[in-house]
Amino acid sequence: MADSYEILAALLKKVEAGELPEKKANMLKHLGGKVASGLPITEMQAELLEDLGQEYGLGSD
């Protein structure tokens, strides 16, 4: 299974392509900014990313 950072990167690509609803896209952009500034992904965020990844067909290696 892909790790949280890989799932986030893949979801952000979908955001850039306009494939996600605005509310989820904004949340992912915010999280991406936090990660880019050096903050780690929390356990709760990792679970959310895994759920979103499954919802959008990612992370199921």
C-alpha positions in Angstrom: 0.0 0.0 0.0 1.2 3.5 -0.8 2.2 5.7 2.1 0.3 8.9 3.1 2.7 11.2 1.3 2.4 9.2 -2.0 -1.4 9.3 -1.6 -1.4 13.0 -0.9 0.8 13.6 -4.0 -1.5 11.5 -6.2 -4.6 13.3 -4.8 -3.0 16.7 -5.4 -2.5 15.7 -9.1 -6.3 15.0 -9.2 -6.9 18.4 -7.6 -4.8 20.1 -10.3 -6.7 18.2 -13.0 -10.0 19.4 -11.5 -11.2 15.9 -10.7 -12.2 16.4 -7.0 -15.0 18.4 -5.4 -14.0 22.0 -4.3 -14.3 21.3 -0.6 -12.0 18.2 -0.7 -9.6 20.0 -3.1 -9.3 22.9 -0.8 -8.6 20.6 2.2 -6.0 18.7 0.3 -4.3 21.9 -0.9 -4.1 23.1 2.7 -2.6 19.8 3.9 -0.2 19.9 1.0 1.0 23.3 2.0 1.5 22.2 5.6 3.5 19.2 4.5 5.5 21.3 2.1 6.5 23.6 5.0 7.9 20.6 6.8 5.0 19.5 9.1 4.4 15.7 9.3 1.1 14.0 8.4 -0.7 13.1 11.6 -2.3 9.7 12.1 -5.8 11.2 11.7 -4.7 12.9 8.4 -3.2 9.6 7.2 -6.5 7.8 7.8 -8.4 10.5 5.9 -5.9 10.4 3.0 -6.2 6.6 2.9 -10.0 6.9 2.8 -9.9 9.5 0.1 -7.3 7.5 -1.8 -9.7 4.5 -1.8 -12.6 6.7 -2.8 -10.7 8.0 -5.8 -9.0 4.7 -6.8 -5.6 5.2 -5.2 -3.4 3.5 -2.6 -4.7 -0.1 -3.2 -1.5 -1.8 -4.2 
